[in-house]
Amino acid sequence: MAYFINPHDQMTPEEMNVKIAELCGWTKCRLAIKGAGAPGHRKPTAYGIPPERNYEADCPSYTSDLNACAEMEKTLRNCEIEWSRYRHYIETHVPYADQITATAMQRCTAFLAVKEQGGNNL
């Protein structure tokens, strides 16, 4: 099993959600602090415009929601090479996991690795 330093470890989950949303066709994605709460207790949330819509919405929380990951994974299935590289990444880089047992965060890391590096050196 290969172990490595994940370049996405330096991104917050919210930053990863923005990046993944953009790769899944969302536009005008950004982090914003909205809602009630004491200063310092509010967290940034990812917002953008979903594909085929013209209004702003919360981006899916890919890093913590397996249902959102399923939608993310659908974008890989259009390309057999990317889908194969994604599955290979999970099998070789995620200790004790496979595509079935990988967490949402592990799936997001694999997705970003495949999309951003084109699957090179996976």
C-alpha positions, 0 to 999 in steps of 0.5 A: 500500500502506498502512503503519501502526503496529500496536497489537499490536506492544506485545504479546508473541507469548505475549500475542497467543497468549492473546488469540487463544485467547480469541477462538477460544473458549478459557477461563481463558487466562493466561501461566504459567512452567512447566518446567525451566531456569535462572531468567531463561531460562524463557519464559512459555507460554500456557495455558487450557481448549480449547473443548469440553474441561474440562482445561487445555492449552497454547494453540496458538502462533498467532504462529509456527505456520501450522497453528494459524493455519489453525484460527484462520482457521476461526473467521472463515469463519463470518462472510463480513464478517469473512473479507473484512475479514481478507483485505483487511487482509492485502492492504493492510497487509502489504508484499509479502504476500497470504493465501497468503504471509503469515507466522503473525505477520502473520496474527495481527495481521490476525486481532486487528485484525478481531476487536478493532476489528470491522474498522473503519478497516481 
